[in-house]
Amino acid sequence: MKDFNFCTDIMTLGEAKIMSPLKRHTKSGEPEKKFVSDDARIIVDVQMNHLEADLNQNISFDQAGPREKIYFDPSKLKCAIATCGGLCPGLNDIIRSIVLALYHLYNVKTIYGIRHGLQGFIPNFEHDVLDLNPDVVSGIQNTGGSILGSSRGTQDIDMIIDCLERMNIGILFMVGGDGTLMASKKIAEEIERRELKISIIGIPKTIDNDIFLVSRSFGFDTAVDVATLAIEGAHNEAVAYPNGIGLIKLMGRHSGFLAATAALAQQDANFVLIPEVDIFLYGKTGFLQALENRIRHRNHAVIIVAEGAGQTFFEDQEKHYDPSGNVILQDIGLFLKDKISQWFKAKNIPISLKYIDPSYIIRSLPANANDSVFCGFLGRDAVHAGMAGKTKLLVSFWNNHYVHVPMDAAAGKGKRMDPHGRLWQSVLEATGQDAFFTD
């Protein structure tokens, strides 16, 4: 039975009483704008057994989209956007989508860009705000990174909310990963405690695609595109030399979604190593022996390893943390490179090993066409949710629909790839790697 035991109710700031500009500004002869009712729901789990059905475990999400009535008066509303954490393809697309929706759909003219993530709210950092409008965001979807910049690390929640009050912000759009989601949840909780009318809307951002209750995150499609180029290059290098080995390290701190999907997209990989499946180096059924079997059989091999794989090899080493409190991972790519070289040298087997790490190239690139379209939907639905007075939610893509997910349901839980699921089984079928783990 799946662990879908959580509340899906969405918090609101109050009753929405104002007729949406989308309805008021429909011109004569135009088809009437389609609004989404608050009663529209999307089932969370489309697959359930008889027992779950009997227990009525058909939990559902609030469907995203424009509401016929809104909470905020657009003529008096001020909004802010912050991008936090690591860079990701699509950040500028999200910013652009939010600004265009606020400006053109709802006639909101005061939109602030908060520079360098949560630091931008703290006076000591002295970061200026950026006034955002359609002219400022014109063309930014064609550039990588974020025009607002970013930062890592926690900041004082009270100081953030004090800044929101001073700026008279009505809606804050927070774009970031799980750490940002946790911070957004704390901000929303303190806003509720202070009884303020400020909406906090989250847009999940992670190349790793590992946020709970988010089936797809923006930037992932672009990352797969670029990763396949790295795999293709590694394969070309490997087949060009006797006993050639291409080793590619891809992102994935706790999950192997990117490594697995890229492997299926290119299908040149012979081994895929992910955090969800333990790696055993030595012995007759260890990875190094399997790699030797592959080299003896086919004279070349391509290996993909997710950055969070094999961290058990470093358990006796002192842990270090980044400003956001995340453990700084040991470099499994360089570790494997050394172990592979040592193994074949001891066997007196010459190899040509090429190591590729495209991570920072991937992070800072513009979004591809699919991701850009996806960001447009996420940004617009974030605006629709905020204008309707909804708060403490993230906009998610789930079961082929855009939905509102309560921050309480998703924050801090993470999403992992199922080693017994269809995605990983497809990887095993495509690579054939199990065939080389043999006596």
N, C-alpha and C positions, 0 to 999 in steps of 0.2 A: 504494500500500500504506500503510495507516495506521500511525502511530508508536505501537504498543502493545507496545514492547519494554521491559518492566520486570518486576521480581520482585513477586509478589503474596503471598508468604509473610507470615504474621502472627506477630510475636514474642510469646512468652509468658513469664511470670515463673517458671513451673514447672508441674508436673503438677497438674491439677485432681482432687482426691481427695474433696472434701466433697460429699455429696448436696445438691442444690439444695433450698432451702425450698419452691420451687414444686412439687416432687415430694412432699416430706414432708407438706405441708399440704393436699394434695388430700383433700377430704372424701368420705365414703362416698356413693356415688350420683352424684357429680360426674364428668363426663368427664375422663379423664386429661389432664394438661397436655401440650401438644405441644412437644417439644424439637427443637432444630436440631443435627444432627450436624456435627462439624468437617469431615466429608467432603463436606458439602453445598456445592456451588459454583455460581456464576452466571457464565456466559460473558461476557467483556468485550465482544467484538465479535460482534454477532449477524449482521452482514453481512460476508461475505468472499468473495473470488474464488477460482477453482480453484487458483491458485498458492499463495495463503495457506493454503488447506485442505490442499494437498499438503505444505506446510512445517509442518503441524500447529500453526499459530499460533492455537489456540483457548485463549488465556490466560483464566483464570477467577479470580473473587474469592471469598473466604470469605463465605458467607451469614451475615448477622446474625441474632440471635435468642437466646432463652434456651438455655443448655446444661444437660444433666442433672446434671453435676457442676461444682462451682465451685472456685476456688482460695482465696478469702478466707473466713475464718470471720466471718460477719456480726456475731456478738456482740462481736467485738474490733476490728472495722474502723472506721476514721475516713476520711471522704471530704471532698473540697473541690471547690468550683465557682468558676470565674473567668470573667467576660465581658470581652472585650478589644476595642479598636478602636472604630469608629464604631457608633452605635446602629442598630438594625434591628428592624422588627416581628417579634415572636416570641421575643425574648430571655427575657422573663418566662415564656412558655409552656415554653421549654426548661428553665429553672430549676425550674419547678413539676413538670414531667414527671420530671426526674431525682430530685428530692426524694421525690415520691410513690412512685416505683418502688423506690428504696432503702429507704424507710421501711416501706411496706406489703407489697412483694413479697419483700424480703430481710431485713426486720427490722433494718436498719442504723439506729441511733438517733443517731449522732454525724455530723452533716453541717455543714460550715462553708461559709459564703459569703465569698469573698475580695473585699474591697471595692476598687473602682477598678482592676480588671485586675491586671497584673503589679506595679503599685506596692504592692498589698496584701501582697506577700511581703517587701518591703524595710522594715526597721525604721525608717529615717529618715523615712519618710512618716507613720508613726504612725497608719495606718488600722486601726480595729478590725475584727475578724471578726464576721460575723453568723451566729448559730446558726439553722440552718434546720430546720424541721419542717413537717408538714402545715398547722398553724395559721398559721404565718408566710407560707406561700405561697398560702393560700386567697384566691382572687379576683384574684391578681396578673396573670392572663392578660387581664384586662379593662383593664389600664393599659399605656401605652407605655413605652419606655425599658427600663431594667434596674434592679431593686431593689438590685442589687449595685454599680451604677455602672460606669464604664469609664474607660479612659485609653489614650493612645497613647504610643509610645516604647519603646525597648528597656531592659531592666533586667539586672543582673548575674545570669547563670545560676547561678553557685555560691551566691550569696546566696538565690536562689529555692529551690534544693534544700536548703540549710541550714535554711531555714524549714520546708520539708516534713518534714525529719527531726525538727526540734524539736516540730512538731505531731503527729508520728507518723501522717502521712497515708499511707493505702494506695492510694487512687485519686484522681487529680486530673482533673477534667473541664474542659477548656479550650474555650471557645466564642469563635470569632473567625474572621477572614479569613485571607488568605495570610500576612500578617506574623505573626499568632498561630500559624499552622500551622508556620512556620519556627522560631519560638521554642519551640513544643512539641516539635519534632523535636530541637532542641539540648538541651532539658531531658531528654528521654528518653535521648539519647545519653550525657549526663553521668551520669544515674542508672545506666545500664548499666555505664559505666566504674567507678563507685563500688561496683557490685555490690549495689545496693539493690533491695528488693522493693516498688517503687512503680509503679503502672500509670498511664500517661498516655493519656487518651482525648480525641480532638478531635472537635468538632462544627462543621462548616464553616458560616460565617456570611458572606454577602455579598449585598447587594441586587443587585449587578451580575451575579450568577449566573456568575462567571468563574473558579471554582476547578476545576483540572484533575481529571478523573475523578469529577466530581460533576455529574450531569445536571440536578439541581434543588436550589437552596438555599432555606432557609426565609426568609420575608420577601419573596421575589420575587413571589409571587402577590398579596400585599397591595399591593406597590409598583405592580404593573400596574393593580390596581383604582383606586388613587388617581390614577395617571397618566392613566387614561382620563377621569377627571373634569376634569383640567386641559386635556386635549385637547378635550373637549366644550365647556368654557368658552371656550377660544381660538377654536374654530370658531364659536360663537354670536356672539362679539365680531366676528370677521372678516366674517361674512355680514351683520351689522347695519349696516355702513358701506360706502360706496363705496371700492373698492380696499382693503378691510380685510385686514390680515395678522396672524395669530396666530403667535407664536414661543415655543415651549416648550423649555426646557432640562431634560433628565432625567439621572439618574445613569448612569454607565458610563465609568469611567476608561480602560479599555483595550478594552472590548467594548460592542457595541450591542444586547445581548439585550433589555434593558428597553425601549429606544426602539423596537426592531422589534416586540416582542410587544405593547406598548401600541398601536402604530399599527395592528396587525392586530385588536386587540380593539375599537377604536373606529371605525376606517376613516373618519376625517374628515381625516387628514393627507394632504397633497399632496407633501411632501418629507420624507424621513427621512435625517439625516446622522449617520454613525457613524464610530468610530475606524478600523475595518477598511477603509474605502473613502476614498481621498483626495478632498478637496474642492478644486475649481478655481473661483475666484470670477469671473474675467474672461474675456472673449472670447466668441465666438458660441456656444460650447458650455459656457460657464461657468455657475455656479449663479445669479448675479445676472441674467443674461440669461434663463435658464430661468424664474426667478421673475417677471420682467417679462412673459414670454410667457404664463405662467399668469394673471397679473393682467389682461392685455389680453383673454384668452380667457374667463375666468370671473369676473373682478372681485373675487375674494377668494382667499386662500391660507392654509394652515396648515402650519407647519414644525416638525418635531421634531428637536432636535439633542442628541446624547449629549455629556456634559461633556468627554470625552476626544477628541472629533472636532476636526479642524482645528488640532491643536497645532503643525503645521509652520509655521503663520503666525507663530509666536512664537519660532522657532529662534534669532534673533539677540538675544533678551532673556535677561538673567541668570536662571539657574534658582535657585529656593529650595526648601527641603525641610521637610516636617513632622517632628515628633519621631520618627515611625516610619521615616524615611528615604525616604518617597515624595516624588516631585517634586510641588510645589504647582502644579496646572494653571492656565494662564491662562484667563480667562473667555470661552469661545467664544461664549456667549450674548450678552453685551454687545457683543462684537466684531462679531458678525453684525448685531445691532441697529443699530449705527453704520454699518456698510457698506451695509446695505439702505437706510437713511435717506438716506445720501449718494448712492447710485445713483439713486434715484427723484427726489431733489431736482435732480440734474444733468440729468435727463430732463424736468424740469418736470411730473412726474406726481404729483399729490397722493395720499398714502396715509394710512391710519389703522393704525398699528403698535402692537400690544399684546404685551408681553414677560412671560412667566410662568415662574417658577422655584420649583417645589413641593418641591425636594429635602429641605429640613430638616423640612417637614411630614410627608413620607413616612417618613423615618427614625424619627421618634419616636412613630408611631401604634401602637396595639395591632394584633395580627395579625387577619386576617379568619378566617372559619371554616375554610377549606381549609388555610391556613397553621397554624392552631392544631392541627388534627388531625395534620398533617405533623410538627409539633414534638413531639407526643406520641409518635409512632413513633420519631423520632430520639433523644429523651431516654431512652426505655425501652431501646432497643437499645444505647445507649451504656452504660447500667447493666449490661445483660446481658454485654456484652463485658468491662467492667472486672471484674465479679464472677468471670468465668471465668479471670481472670489474664492476659487479652490486653492488649497495650500497644503504644505507638507506632503507633497507627492512628487513622483518622477514620471516622466512620459516614457512609456515602454512600448516596444513592438512585441506582441504576444499572440500566438495562434493566428497570424496573418492580419492582425488588427492593431491599431494604435490605442493604447489604454492608459488609464491613470493607476499607478501602483503606489499605495501608501509607503512613505519612507520607513515607517516602523516595520513593514513586512519585508523590505529588501536590504536595509542597511546592516552591514557587518556580517552577512551570511555567506556570500560568495557562491559561485557556481562551478562545479567540477564536471569533467567529462566522465561518463560512465564506462569503465573498462569492459563492461559486458554489453554495452549499448551498440547500436547500429553503426555509429560513426567510427568507433575504434575497431570494430570487427571489419568494416570496409577497408580501413588502413591495413590491417593484417592481411586481408585478401589481396589488396593492390600491391603491397610490398613483397609479400611472400616471406617476410622475415622469420616467421616461425620455422620455416623449412631448414634454416641454417643453425637453429638451436637444437642440435642433435648430437648424439654420441658418435 
